[in-house]
Amino acid sequence: MKYLVMLLALLCAACSPADRAGGQADTASSTVAADSTRATYAITGGTVYTLGAAGKIEHGTVLVKDGRIAAVGADVAIPADAERIDATGKMVTPGIFDPESQFGIVEVGAVKETRDAATTDSRFSAAFDVADAINPRSVLIPVNRIAGVTRAMVSPINGAGHIIAGRGAIIDLGTTEGFIHRDPAAMFAVLGESGAKQAGGSRAAALLALREALQDARDYADNASAYASNRRRSYALTRLDLEALRPVLDGKEPLVVQVNRASDIEAALRLAHDFKLKLIVSGGAEAWMVAAQLANAHVPVLLNPLEDLPAHFETLGSTLENAARLQKAGVLIAFATGDTHNARNVTQAAGNAVANGLPWLDALKALMLNPARIYGMDQDLGTLEPGKLADVVVWSADPLELSSFADQVFIAGRKMPMVSRQTMLRDRYMQAMRDQQALPPGYSVPSAQ
Amino acid sequence: MKLSHLRAATLATLLVVSLGVVAHAAAPPAEIPPDAFPSTYQPLPAQTTLIQHATIYTGTGTRIDDGAVLLRDGKIAAIGTQLDTPAGAIVIDAKGKYVTPGLIDVHSHLGVYPSPAVAITGNGNEMTNPNTSQVMAEHSVWPQDPGFNTARAGGVTTLEILPGSGNLIGGRGVVLKNVPATTVQAMKFPDAPYGLKMACGENPMRVYGARHQFPSTLMGDVAGYRQAFADAQAYDHEWQAWETKVKAKGRADAGAPPKRDLGKETLAAVLDGKILVQMHCYRADEMAAMLDVAQEFGFKITAFHHAVEAYKIPRLLAQTDTCAAVWADWWGFKMEAWDGIRANLAMVDAGGACALIHSDDENGIQRLNQEVTKARAAGLRAGLDISKEHAVMWMTLNPAKVLGLADRIGSLEPGKDADVVLWSSDPFSVYARTEKVFLDGAVVYDRADPARQSKSDFMLGSFVAPPAADAAGEGAR
């Protein structure tokens, strides 16, 4: 049966121009259609895991045109001008979406000049937005991009004294122009041990600080004009912070709270219920212990499935089965390893989750689809279905196996050079090892393409 | 002590020092006990066990299909394809399963930086002086660290616990058999040589530089090591002079022995080749400088740990018989880690040097086989030809060599300790899990038997659920 659906012009529902003051906006979708540099690609012969309704397609074709997926199926008509990518014997999936990273805001961990993830300036908390600091030319991006990571939430880290870390942005790892896909995309905060540390030594104080911020933001939203004319009480937060919290209170922007202990997760759930927030739990070492409550409240969890030690008193319940148990209970999960330099190792984390009970396809979804669902971007990302942005990875074999590698990566329809600073270092010193008579390595510059 | 890498110019002086130390070693002064903290390790009860029909990676670079291995009296009794079943032996049919030697990690901080990581339990770095060669990691090891249990579940049977890298010379490391115990002595690998932790580069100069103390630069680092070993040489000479007097005049008339200096005593044992130097060093140029320092004072650096730039100097490492113990892919967290690449281990190996994986991490130690898989895959991508059976040595025999224990552990050969891991499938698959772990022939971990899954005292009672609650404690480690 012929399975061909051509892209309808500007199918996307979120093509409004960016409006930073008025809450989140997607910018990538609008630029895609205008970009005529993107060629047409036909990825043929591979086993395609669409992660959508079409399921798995053997010997399938993925047709990429104008940055989006034009067609997917076993019998797709390939336009004459399409560049063919032979994926026979390989696997084709959507790209990996890192749901919590510091791409572009941390280069060398211990070099503070290259870090923009946190501010200790007491004037800013909720209004702090990492988007303005992101460097799309970061060396970390190609290193992880050639391993299949195509999208990322770039999230702030709470600086000293802050419960609310600020706002994160979702970026396209395949371009230096228009790389901000959505901003602001989420608000980040800490509770539990980290929150207590910032709030003067008690979890209760951290929760109180967050409640106060939200109450002030609500009051401000309801009385902005009175505030402007000095006819309102003073607030704990600045005007910009209060404005930044408005979409969170409106349930338009999720609040990602780093929290691990079961009782701390329950406290975050109560807070979310009281303020009608769209809560996302990050960390969640003991989330499996309150899985039913999380499922009932439709609260997703960003977790590291390799965490199995009582590294802190708030993670005594850590277990390698966290992912499997949450999934089984109906909680939407995604993987966040906390290591942006090696964001690529998220496939290893996923593989271990499978070894500990998570169904394989669910692990693939946790890597590629669930982050898009969690951040409300699944109309554009997460599956290989016509109309979606063409973030496509051709894998040599099972993406979760550590001997596999990404053979070719496409991001928004752009064919990525499969090169990074690390492959260039490797090639330079491989050459030095092979050719003892060569000039010193300093003279060899491996191809960047 | 190996002298092969020493320059002729320094050889003569070195021999004098070396011979002097050897004499001292042959007749240790009665004042210095050989090991003040002797091992009390006892193997767990074991039964003769035959594992058959397994794919065996022997740890010597070969693979045996449909293989069998016999564990008897705590040793590997036989290995091959067809082995007779001794009377009363437990027989494990391992068809479709895999067998490797017990895994060995030469760089762990379990016990000295245990879980939970709270300020008072972090005992791995005595950062009060850049040279703390007098301290011993074993006195910081908390045997109840739950990480020992998770490492064992990952197949790790032997591990070296090292002090941290905050000092130029951090102190002695200790080699442990990974058995549950209430004292560190009961874990100590009998007669294993001690290691000495040293550290290059950023960490010591960051720690002391921040206090405006010495060393605050790389050149300060190097001067620090050199002075420490020069002092150790002088200390050694003092003892030699006293011993000469004892020989000439007798103990009674030789006068008081020199005052013991625990730090210099340790460094003298390094000069003597009895303590193996395990040196944290990232950059190629810093490793080269340290090899010169070692040559100057006549000691050997057994392994550079972390060694993220080892791939730039494989020939130098091979020539000096120095191992590189590395991560698969850690990079970028500081300047000296900026040039880390995944092919590092494979390139060092291909360059003819001794290369191995290490963890330096309580999570990574649970999956050394996966780290080796990544390192091998990167080597294949670089165009190198690396068999799985060869790569298995990166987590077995090569680390055994780094610990000075290659004649006792690290491979499945008759007479070696029966440290064996039975895997559910090929350990080069991310889905493979350990099924059974044998240490000296005893089952120390069995995935199917909760009675053979040790739990730390610390974990007891963490989740005693009230009657009405659900079974919250189940499965938590």
Interface residues (C-beta under 8 A of the other chain):
Chain A: E107 V108 G109 A110 V111 V139 L140 A262 M289 L306 E307 D308 L309 P310 A311 H312 F313 T315 L316 G317 S318 T319 L320 E321 H341 N342 N345 Q348 G351 N352 V354 A355 L400 E401 L402 S403 S404 F405 Q422 L425 R426 D427 Y429 M430 A432 M433 P441
Chain B: S115 P116 A117 V118 P146 G147 T150 E202 R206 Y311 K312 P314 D329 W330 W331 G332 F333 K334 M335 W338 D339 G340 I341 R342 A343 M347 A350 G351 E362 N363 Q366 R367 Q370 T373 K374 R376 A377 A378 L380 R381 A382 G383 F428 S429 V430 Y431 A432 R433 F458 M459 S462 F463 A472 G475 A476 R477
